[in-house]
Amino acid sequence: MSHKFKIVQRVRQFKIGYADAKSAMGDLFEVTRLMPEDRSGEPSYRVKSATGERAMRESELALVS
């Protein structure tokens, strides 16, 4: 499976699986790195926002239009 998003694209968190104090639903993120697929075959990304940086799965992200 290939990556849907590219580096420097802006994305929004689509759904919450795990939420912590640093991230809130609706935060805007910028893709900073394409990461390898996880064990299920889903691509992952390193993303950053004003509140910090984290890793997220592709299914958690939606492209900002």
Secondary structure as UniProt FT lines:
FT   TURN            7..8
FT   STRAND          10..13
FT   TURN            21..22
FT   TURN            25..26
FT   STRAND          28..35
FT   TURN            39..40
FT   STRAND          44..49
FT   TURN            50..51
FT   STRAND          52..57
FT   HELIX           58..60
FT   STRAND          61..63
//
